[in-house]
Amino acid sequence: MNGSGNANAMDWVAGRVPTQGGEVAPSDGSGPATAATPKIRVAHVGTGATGTEALKGILRHPDLELVSLWVTSPQKIGEDAGSLVGLGPTGIKAVGSLDAALASRPDVLSYCGNGLGREEDVIREAAFALQRGVNVATISILGMLYPPAAPPEQRRPLKDAAVVGQASFLSTGLDPGFSSDLLPLALLTMADTIEHVHIQEIGVYDHYDVEPVIRGIMGFGQSPDYAAPIASGGAFVAYWGGMVRQLADRMKLKLDDVVGTSDYAVHHADLNTSVGLMEAGTVVARRVACEGQVNGRAVITAEHVTRMAPEVAPDWPRFDGVGESNYRVLVTGNPDIRCELDLGRSGGVWGSVSATAMRMVNLIPALVAARPGVHSALDLPLVPGRRVIVSGDRATVPA
């Protein structure tokens, strides 16, 4: 904690901590930017689906100022950041290297580039920024969502770089992320006895057209003997195990083990999908889970149920929502709790995409205000969205 370290308890409850001058200031860094508190300077990378939503969120956030955009596609270099995401010109031209992006002297790097299969590259680039005193917020390093449980080869270089640069690091997301950290934790504040916490993402990927993920990582359209990375080699435990361990730590529960389970389903007919034909008899649905066990029994389970079409695997859990991915938390105990989260779709964008982006963007002020080091989202205050529309006519909301 900055300052004297003697914050009044009510100041903490109200989200205020004393500054070094003795005045009370918001602990989350989310107060409006003024002449005394200039906007936070943000460098951004990532113009895929989620990165685009994050970039829009940065450009429209009242406390943030985009100062550079790093792109990896040569065709995008020199393009205006706003024009790339369908907004008006910003005067910020996309650059082709991290060095060029950091030359704009940002306070924080918003990193939404692809991290699947290139974790070492992302760690190296994030550490490079941290060493130079630039805070890093990312959705691209799933293993760092809960730093105490992260693989040492990921945690150590980021922690060391944060010490050198006196900067802060945060990895966040939706699932794993919000649906498996803050949402179940909030529900558990109402619990007396707890027998099992079951967190599910239930999705239909019939729209998802990233073939390396669908066929390569998920193993859809492949024969049943194909070793899909999401279901083999401990990949799901590596990505979601940290969320299970974080929840257990918050519950002060000592787990005996964290194990992965998996199942698949085939379909009797061919399916025409977003990535082409999937023949009858190939895998078109997958169910993978990560279980935190005590005495051989699952106490905390994080599970993905994913289909390539609504009609396949009819006996598996379903969610009849609007969004392409929906979330359910089931608590067995006293009381039994069932919470379902449907993020829908707005303006052609799936809610799961914009929610993933905006959780990170909205936490940027809190991250910049945090002590140097590596953080989880639960280490930071709750920071709501700041862009409130009062028109009453949704059609007038900027794209």
N, C-alpha and C positions, 0 to 999 in steps of 0.2 A: 504494500500500500504506500502511495506517495504521501508526503507530508509527515505529520507528527506521529501517526500510527495510533492515535487515541480518538478515533471517530466515535461520536455518540451513537449508541445502539439505534436510536430512532433515525439518525442520519442514514445508517445502512439500510434500514427498512424502507426509507423513502427514496433510496437510490442516490444518496448524497454522501460525499466524503469531503473533508476539509482540504483545501489547497495549501500550498506551502505558506501562503500569506494569511492563512487562517480563515479565509472565506469559504463558504459552502458551495460546492460545484457539483453538477451531475456526475456520478461515478461512471456512467456509461458513455460519456462523450457525445451524447445525442442531443444536447441543447442546440438551439438554432445558431448558425454561423453569424457572427457580427463582425464589426471592424476590429474588435479585440480578439475574436476567435475566428480567424479566416477559415475558409473552406479547406477540407482535406484534399490534398493533391493525389490523384489516383492515376497510376499506369495500369493498363489492362492488356491481357492477352487472351485470345479465344473468341472466334466469331462463328463457331458452330451453333447448334440450336440453343444450348444453355448459355454459352458465352455471349450470344447475341442478346438474350434477355438480360443478362447481367450488365452488359454495356448500356442497354437502354435504361436500366435502373440507375446506373451511375450518372448518366447524362441528365436524368430527371430528378435526381435526389437533391434536396435543398442544401445539404451540408457537404456535398462532394463536388469536386471539379476534375474532370478528365484532363490530364496534361500530356498523355501519350498513349498510343495504341500500337502494340507489337503484333504483327501478323507473320505467319510462316508461308503463306501463299504468295509467290512473286507477283501474281496478277493484282493483288490487293495493295501492294506497297504504293504509297502516294495517294491512295484514295482517302476521302474525308471520312472520319469516324462516324459521323452522323448519317451520312449518305449510305454507308455500308449496312446500316441496320434500319434503313427506312425513315430516319428522322432528318430534320433539316441540317444544313452544313454547320459544323462546329469550328472550323479553322484548324482542327487537329488532324494532321495527315499521318496515315499509318506508316510505321517504320518496319524494317526487316530484321532487327536484331534486339536482343535484350539490352546490350550496351546502349544502343540508341534510345531505347525506351527509358532507361534509368538516367540518361543524360538530362532529362527534363526535371530532375530532382523531385520525384514523387515522395509522398509520405508513405504510400502503400502500393504494393503490386497486387492487383486482382488477377489471379491466375486461374483461367478456365480452359486452358488447352487440354487436349486429350492426355490422360494419364495411364490408360489401360495398356499394359505391355511396355510402357516406357517410364516406369516409376523412377528408375535411376536418373534419367534425364531431368525429370521434374524436380527431384530432390536436389540435384546439382544446381539447377537454375534458381530454385527457391533459396538455397543456401547462399548463392552468389549475391542475391538481392539483400538478404538478411545481413551478410557481412558488411554491406555498404550502408547499413542503418535504415534500410527500407523494410517496413512491415510487410508481411505476406499473408493474404487471405486466399484460400483455394478450395475448389471442389474436386481436385484432381488426384489427391493422395488419400485413398480410402483407409490405408493402414494407419494414418495419423489422426483419425477422428478422435481417438482417446489415447493421448501420448503415453500414459503409463503402460499401456498394453501393446504399444506399437513395436514392430520389429526393430531391434537395436540398429540395424544398418540404415534405417530411415530416421529414427529418433536422434541418434547421436550427431550426425552432421548438421541437422537443423538446430538442435539445441546448442551445439558449439558455435554455429554461425550467429545465432541470436545473441549469445553472450558477447561475441566479438563486436557485433554492430549495435548492441543494446537495442534490439528490435524485437518484435513479437510475431509469432506465427500461429495461424489457425487453419485447420482443415474442417470443413463442414459439408452438409448435404441434406438430402431429404430421406433417402433410405439406401444405405445406412445414413443416419443423421436424425433429423427431427422426429420421424416416426418411431425411431428406436432409442432416442435418448429423452428429449424433453416431454414428448407426449405420454409415454408410459410412466415416467417419473411423476408427472402431474397427476395422473390417475391414481397412482399408488399413495398419494397423500391422503386418500380417502379410505385406505385399506386398514383393516384390523389384522386378520390373518391372511396369509398368502400361500397358496399351494403351487400355483403355476402362473407365470406371465408369458403369454403367447403373442408375439408380434408378427403380423403377416403383411406382405405386399402381394396383392392379387392383381395380375395384369394380363392384358391381351395385347400382343405385340404385332398385330396384323398391319399396323401402319408404319412400323419401324423399319427403315430401309437401309440401315448400316450393315451390309452383308458380313464384314469381318466379325462383328459382334454376334449377329444372329446365327450364322453358320459356324463360325470359328470358335467363339467363346461359349455361346449357349448350346451349340451342337444341334440346332434345329435343322431339319432336312438331312441329317446324317443318319447312318445306320445305328442301331442300338449299341453296337460294340465300339463306337467312336468315343474316345476319352475326352469329353467336353471339359475344358478348364474350369468352368464354373462348378462342376460337380466332382472333379477329381483333383488329386494332389493338394488338397487342403485349401483351395482358392477361396471357397465361400467362408470357411472359418477365418482365413486371413483377413478378409474384407469385413465380415460381420462379427467376428469374435470379440473385437474391441468394444463393440456396443453391448454385447452380453456381459463382458467383464465390467464395464463402466456401471451398468445398472446394478450388478451384484455388489460392487464396491459402495454404491450409494445406499444400498439396502443393508450394508455391513454383513454380507453373506459370503462365506468362504466356499468357493466352488472346488469340487474335487477334480473336475475335468471339463473341458470344452470340446465337444465332438461334432463332426459333421454327418449329416444323413442326406441321401438323395434318392430320387425315383424319377422315372420318365414314363411317358405314354406315347403310343403310336396311334395312327388313325387308319381306318379301313379304306379310305378313299384319298385320291390326290387332293392337295390344297394349292390353290393359286394365292401366293402371298406377296408381300411388298418386296421380297428379294427373289421372286420367281417361283417356279414349281417346286413343291415338296411332295415327293411320291408317297403313295400308300405304303405303310410299313416303316417309314422313317420316323424319327423322333420329332414330335410337334408340340410337346408339352413337357415341362420339367418342374419338379418340386424339390427344392434343396433347403436345408435347414442347418442351423448352428445351435446346439443345445448346451446350456450350462447345467451341469449335473451335480447333485449331491446324493450320496448313498446310492448311486446307480440310477437315479430318477431325474428326469428333466425338470428343472425349476424355472429356468428362463429359456425361451426358444425364440429365435429370429428366423423367419421362414419366408421364402419366395415361392409363389405359385404362378408360373408363367405359361401362357398358351399362345399359339400362333393363330388360333381362331376360337371364337366363343364356344363352339359345339364340341371341341375335343376335351378329353378327360372329364366327362360329365359328373363323375363321382367325387372329384376333388373339390376343395372349398371354392366358392364362387362369391362374386360381389357384383350386384347389379347396379352399378353406378354410372356416372357420366364420363368420368376420367378414364384414361387408358390404363392407368395404374391407380389402385385404390389401397387403402391401408386400414387394418383392423388390429385392435389391441384387445385381448381377452385376458381378464384376470380371474382365476378361479380361487375363491376364498370367501372371506366375509368383509364386504359384500362381494358377490360375483359382479364383475364389471365388463361391459362390452361397449367399445367405442369404435365407430367407423368414420373414416375421413375420406371424403370424395372431393378432389380438387378440380374436377370439371375441365372446362375448356373455354377460353376467352380469346376472341379475335384471331382464331386459327391456331392458337398456341395451347398445348396441353398444360393444365395447371401444375402437373408434376414438374415440368420443365421450368416454368416461371418461379415456382416455389423454391426449387433447388437454387436457382440464381439469386433470388431476393433474400433468402435467409443469409447468404454470404454477404451480399451488398449491405443489408441493414445492420449487420454486425461490424462493419468496417469502423465506424466511429468508436465503438466500444473496444475494438482491438487496438486502435491507435492510442487510446487512453490507458490501456492495460500495462502492467509491469512487463519488462522484457522477458522473453521466454517462449516456450511452446504451450499452447492452450487448447482446450476443448471448448465447444460452444457452451457447455454447462459451467465453465469457469467465468463466463462473461454475463453481464446483466441482460435481462430481456429487453430487446430494443424493437419496438413496433415499426412498421412502415410509416414514413413521414409524408407521403404524397396523397393528401386527402382531396377528393374531388367533391366540390360542393355545388356543381352545376345542376345536378338532378337529371341531366340528359347524358346517358352513357355514350351516346354517339359523338359528343364533343370531347371525350377524353382523347388526348394525343395517342397516336398509334404506338 
